Amino acid sequence: MHAVSIAPATAPAGSAEPPLRFAGALLRHAPPGHPDAGFFATVIGKSLACGDLGRSGLSSRELEGLIARLFPGALTGHDSALAALREQAAIYPARSMDTAQAEFMRLLRALLDTWATPGASTTPWVSSVLAHACLRPDHLWRDLGLSGREDVTFLLARHYPGLVVRNVRNLRWKQFLAYSACEQAGLPPAAAPGCPACEDYGFCYPDMPD
């Protein structure tokens, strides 16, 4: 599949919601045409709008490296539109997880590392974002602030192409990632930690106990 850039959803001029305003401000610092700039701008923009930069799933070191690479000057400049980024980065929260969440993250990162495109410098950051998002109950595309499932498909196809083609049952991506992580580890299929609180849990997992 050809590389497709993921752009933040658009809104009429002057009416953009905070996530879109933050994403647009970040993209002013991005190198032209980078295929992942729109994705990361969207994820960070939504996290900023939620008042929780750690929601992105990136560690403080990953965030610093990502911004230096894709949005140089966003943290060190004086762009007033990114004041919230500088403020939240300065008090970046330490993340805590329960045992089940930590084990799921370990299994999913192992899966993504196995199927990652060799030499893609941004892929580890994508893995961090995806693994953390699977701990929350919404659909991946909506949780990340994307326009639809196809954006997740493009992202996965760019960074983990061999994994994407294995989704022959066309499962929803969070479900597929969770099942694949369990399969690789030799474990029975299980839902991602965030799935039981999702409105579509019964649809995706009709045979799972409540």
Phi, psi and omega in degrees: 000138179290152178294134178234128179281139177262119181254149175302148176302149182262157178217156179304148180305134177083355184242007184298138175289160182309317179302321181288324178295316178297316181298317179297322178295319178296319183294340175294341180261357188277149173293142183301133171079007180292126188293340182256355184299316181296321179297308183292325177298320179294314181296313181292322179299318178293320179297318177299317181295331177279356182071023185214085182298331178295344177300337180299336183090356180272140173289167180299322179292319178297316180300315180298316180293319180297313182294321177298327183277314188257333183227057184302134180093348183294326180270332186256349182276195183238027178293114184296334180292343181248021177301321180296325178297313181294321180294314182287328178294330182288339180236042187301128185281145171280137183265138174238144180226152174282176186299318181295318179295316181297320179292319177298316179301320179297315181293318182290320177296323177297319178297310183295322177297323180297321187258004184295144175295125182299136172081001179276109190291337182270351185299318178302326178290321176299318180299318179298316180297312183296315183298318181291322180296331180290350176278348183256161192274351185274168173298146185304312185298320183284321179300321183275353180085019182274175185276336182176178181303326183297331177295321177295320179300313179300317181298311181295321181294329179284322187259335182220059188301322181293334178283320183300318184291348178279351180277063185287342178268003179055042176292157172297147193297320180296319178296316180298316180297317180296313179299317183293322178297318178294316180300315181298327181274000180075028182250159175296152179299140180214153179287155171295153183305328182279344189295319184302336179269002181280148180296338182255018182303315181295331178287315183285327186231065184295337183261000179279143176292150178291000000 
